[in-house]
Amino acid sequence: MAERQVTRTDKDNNGDITRLCNPGTTWSPRTKSEAIRDIDSGAHTYFVSWPDGRRTEVRVVNGPTGRYLRTDRDSTTRNNLADLPDC
């Protein structure tokens, strides 16, 4: 299993994460469905290193409209992956 650092994300018009990216790495970009499959199977983990020194894992969440990717860096309910710049 490889750990993959995420530095960028792509979002759709609703703000949902559609791809995880880290330019210059061989695995990037990775679609949402590919990343979910990687996490579910234990093949790879994804994480974000934030400017404040924290590291958070990307998780798969079951939501009202299906499965999605998120990370929780703080006490808010919003998905902090949306804070990353676009791929």
N, C-alpha and C positions, 0 to 999 in steps of 0.2 A: 504494500500500500504506500502510495506517495502522498505527501502533503503538498497542496498547491495553494500558493498565495494569490489572492484575488486583489487586483489594484484598480480595476475598472469594471463597469457593468453596462450593458445595454438595456434600455427600458422601452416598453411599448407606449402607446398614447395614453394609457391608463396609469402609467408609472410602474407596471409590473416588470420584474426582472426577466429578461429574455435570454441573456448570455452573460457568462462570467469570463473575464479577460485578465491577462497579464502579458502585455506586449513583449515580444522577444522570447517567450517560452514556447516550447514545442507543443504543449497541450492547448494553447490559447488560439482562438476563442473556443469556448465550450457552451453549447446550447443548454437551456434550462433542462430539457428532457435528458440530455446526456449527463449533466451534473447530478440530477436526481438519481439516475441509474447508478452512477459512480458511488454516491453516498449510500444509497440503499444496499448495494452489493458489498460495500466495504472496500471497494477497489481503490478509492481515493477519498481524501478529505480535503475540504476547501476552507480557507481562513482568511481573515482580513487583519492586518496590523495597522492600527489607527495611530494618528500623530501623537496622541497622549500616551503611547506606549502599550496600550491594551491590545490584546489579541483575542479575536472572537471567531468561533467556528461558524461556518455556514450550515444551516440546518434545513431539513425538509419539513414543511408544515402542511397539514391538511386543513384547507380553508373551505369556505362555503362554495367557492367556484372551482375547487380542485386543489391539487398540490402545488406548492410554490416554494421558492428559496428565500431564506431570510437570515439575518443575524441580529442579535440583540446586544448592542453595545452600551445601552443606557436604560433608564427606567421608563422611557416612552413606549408607546405601543406601535410606533411606526417602524418600518423596516429600514434599518440603517444602511443596507446595501444600496439604497437609492441615493445616498449621500456621495457615493463614489462617482468620479467623472465617467463620461461615456467611453466605450471601447474605441 
